[in-house]
């Protein structure tokens, strides 16, 4: 039997990313549209708009945060 290892937040994120909205909805007995809404909210919370905008408010498409 393999050695037991601790589970960290990345493992949970990977697991949730691999499941479909329908699978999560069935697991938690909730409507699929609510799961989809939760995923969108989580993505929005993880995105930091201040990193993606230039000082003048324009979008920085270079991806490195520089102009």
N, C-alpha and C positions, 0 to 999 in steps of 0.2 A: 504494500500500500504506500502511495507517495506521501512524503512529508506534508503536513498541513502548513499552509501559509496564510498570512493575514490578507484580508480583502481591504483594498483602499478605494477611495472615491473614484479613481480612474476605472477600476474594475466595474463598479456600478454604472458609471457613464457608458462604458463599452457595452455592457449587457443591455441597458435600456436602448442604446442606439441600434442594437442588433434586432430588437423586437419591433414588430409592426404596431401601429396604433391599435389595430384590432386585437392583437394578442394582449397588449397591456390593458385595454378596456375589458376584455374577458377576465383577465386575472384579478382586476380590482372591481369588477361588476359596475362599470360606469360606461356611459355612452362614448362611442369612439370620437365624436366631435369634441368632447371635453378633453380627451387625451391629446388630440391635435392642438387644441387651444393651449393646453399646459406646455406642450413642446415649444410652441411659438413664444410663449411668455418666457420660458427658460432660455431660449436662444437670445431673445432680446435682452434679458438680464445679464447674460454672459458677454454681450457685445458692449464695448466701451466706445461710444461715439466720439469722445474727445480724442481718441487715438487716431480715428479715421478722418478727421477734418483738419484743414489747414487753419492757421490763426484767423484768416479773413472769413472763415465759415465755409469755404469751398471744400469739395471732396478731393482727397489725395489719392489718386488712382495708382500711384507707384507702389503702394503696399508697405513702404519702409518708413512712413511717417515724415519724410522730408519733402521739401518742395523743389 
